[in-house]
Amino acid sequence: MPNIFDDPKSIKTWAIKLANACGGQKVEKGILLTSLNTQRIGELLDDFVADHNENTQKIALQIQEEETITDINGYEIKEEEE
């Protein structure tokens, strides 16, 4: 499977598949042509990366909190090292 960032057509196809997988209004390819806007592409990818990183950090924190042992008062109990 090629990397979606190899060429503009691949990332467009991926984006349409993602949009349609989210449900609601269906996105389709059409013959309306637009010009390439590399600045906007960069902004959207930056948003994606920032949101992805934030989400990954939230998940890591949730996992860490689930692994933390607390007493009945909510105080963390540290495990003794051997």
QUIJO-V621069 format. One record per backbone hydrogen bond with DSSP energy under -1.0 kcal/mol. CO is the residue of the C=O (numbers start at 1). NH is the residue of the N-H. If there is no record, write none. Layout:
BEGIN
CO | NH
CO | NH
END
This chain:
BEGIN
3 | 6
7 | 11
8 | 12
9 | 13
10 | 14
11 | 15
12 | 16
13 | 17
14 | 18
15 | 19
16 | 20
17 | 21
18 | 22
20 | 23
37 | 41
38 | 42
39 | 43
40 | 44
41 | 45
42 | 46
43 | 47
44 | 48
45 | 49
46 | 50
47 | 51
48 | 52
49 | 53
50 | 54
51 | 55
52 | 56
53 | 57
54 | 58
55 | 59
56 | 60
57 | 61
58 | 62
59 | 63
60 | 64
61 | 65
62 | 66
63 | 67
69 | 77
71 | 74
75 | 71
END
